[in-house]
Amino acid sequence: HVQLVESGGGSVQAGGSLRLSCAASGYTYNRNCMAWFRQAPGKEREGAARIATGSGNTYYADSVKGRFTISQDNAKNIWYLKMDSLKPEDTALYYCAAAKHVCTGLTVTEFPYWGQGTQVTVS
């Protein structure tokens, strides 16, 4: 049984930083990928970043490229999203997600496992 638990959300002023964490249990697909998605009120869930859990290769959506960094601690089975230079439009509920196979994109349908989300508010 795969369980993902996010933490680290909060309220921050524009230009500030936050680091989100995703603790995974029961997830042993070490050649697949993890990702961070976000969903703002009234909008569809969108991918922000993903990381290949075996190679460490990363991919970012254009909206966060250069400001967000996804990383992993394989020993602890924890994934991170460091968010810098935050903007009000980054305000959303942030979810971590895990795939059962190698990822080729950053779409919701590729990820069967989801956390409950952590709120990020930028003012």
Disulfide bonds with the S-S distance in Angstrom:
Cys22-Cys96 2.07
Cys33-Cys103 1.59
